[in-house]
Amino acid sequence: MKLQDLDIIVTAPPAPGWGGRYWILVKVTTDDGITGWGECYASSIGPEAMRAVIQDVFERHMQGENPANIELMFRRAYSSGFTQRPDLTVMGAFSGLEIACWDILGKARDVPVWALLGGKMNDRVRAYTYLYPQPQHALSDFWTSPDMAAEAALHYVDQGYTAVKFDPAGPYTLRGGHMPGMRDISQSVAFCKAIRDAVGDRADLLFGTHGQFTTAGAIRLGQALEPYSPLWFEEPIPPDAVGEMAKVAGQVRIPVATGERLTTKAEFAEVLRHGAATILQPALGRAGGIWEAKKIATLAEVHNAQMAPHLYAGPIEWAANINLAVSIPNLLLAETIETSFHDGLIKGSIRVEGGFVSAPTAPGLGVEVDEDLARAHPYTGPDLHLQMQEAPCDYENGNNFEGGAPAPRD
């Protein structure tokens, strides 16, 4: 069995578009007709340029190879061009292709992917969700309304979720870390209080940021949130300043989580070595794929750290996350996104039920992809999957920030 053909589909979730502006899906077929699906979570270049990168990585390092030789193909891609160091774009391309290889291997052996990763450690995976606007909420007001956030939190907790994430602390900008304004700190505290009052101890609070603060600013904000005991303080400063993140972890009594912008075990090992975080959040479509994420989980295990796979993409990456999560002993949580488009794209083959996802039972990733639906929603816009804000933090008027891919307006 050898890898033979590649097809790339860039699909755009319709409004409200949770999960980014587009998802890059890869369909890999072997010479004996087995098809595997993967997803590339790589957004530093446009989708058409990324299409060329994926094609090059496949043809240069993978085409004609046995899909079981994942370690060999990884070393080819990781070493390409005399590098042997993390490359976000190349690893983003390889990650999706690698996920497709696991889908092929599971289907060829008629077992779920988790059965090839050491077997089932967890019968079900604890899921968490972002707080998204409910039908009665105005999009323009939701992101700065503690009351609306509390209503959304109660809605999700009543569905069975035991953890909810929110990020009211202001913009992430291309200017690097900033000191949070007092309004942003007060708003963040108000969100924590309102949500905690609404859900009590039925759910953990996950406080999201996106690397937007200076070290001192992150400490100042984090200490203000301590009375509400969030389960984590996510990526409080830019992700490459590992030593500085360790300073935050040492001065804030909230566990630090990081990883959605990191790739390969090399970068995650530095986080653990410095004590910068105790919760790792690899995005499997970027971090090197399923096998590399399994290695990251092992590194985390020996450092007494936990895994919480990240998802701000489509359901193919989610399926990869779930298969990894089923197989590891140090799982904390796995992110999920529930929209009709996510569900439709995999024909409802994986779902959250009562706040948990059961271990897949179908071969491969455990999903059936609606290829026609994916192709019916091509991405034609000029923007990246996620984008940083160019304007600085507004200390005068306050900030109403909807993230790097705001919901489209009708």
GIPERA-V43878 format. One line per field, one symbol per residue. ss: DSSP state (h for helix, s for strand, l for the rest). psi: psi as a letter, one per 30 degrees, with the letter a starting at -180 (. if undefined). A space follows every 50 residues. Layout:
BEGIN
ss->???
psi->???
END
This chain:
BEGIN
ss->llssssssssslllllllllllssssssssllllssssssllllllhhhh hhhhhhhhhhhllllllllhhhhhhhhhhllllllllhhhhhhhhhhhhh hhhhhhhhhllshhhhlllllllsssssssllllllllhhhhlllhhhhh hhhhhhhhllllssssllllllsllllslllhhhhhhhhhhhhhhhhhhl lllsssssllllslhhhhhhhhhhhhhhlllsssllsllllhhhhhhhhh hllllssslllllhhhhhhhhhhhllllsslllllllllhhhhhhhhhhh hhlllsssslllllhhhhhhhhhhhhhlllsssssslllhhhhhhlllll llsllssslllllsllllllhhhhhllsllllllllllslllllllllll llllllllll
psi->klkelkkkkjkjklkfgkglflkjkkjkklfggkkkklkjikgflleeee eeeeeeeeeefekflkffheeeeeeeeefkghdhlkjeeeeeeeeeeeee eeeeeeeefhllefffgfajekflkklllljlklefkkeffefgjeeeee eeeeeeefffkgkkkliggalklffaklkkleeeeeeeeeeeeeeeeefb gflkkjjklhgflleeeeeeeeeffefghleljkiflkffieeeeeeeef gkhkkkklffglklfeeeeeeeefhflgkkikjfgeffaeeeeeeeeeee efghllkikkjibafeeeeeeeeeeffkfhkdlkklkjlfeeeefghgfk lkjhglklkkfllbfgljkieeeeffilkglfllekklkeklkjfeflki kgafikkkk.
END
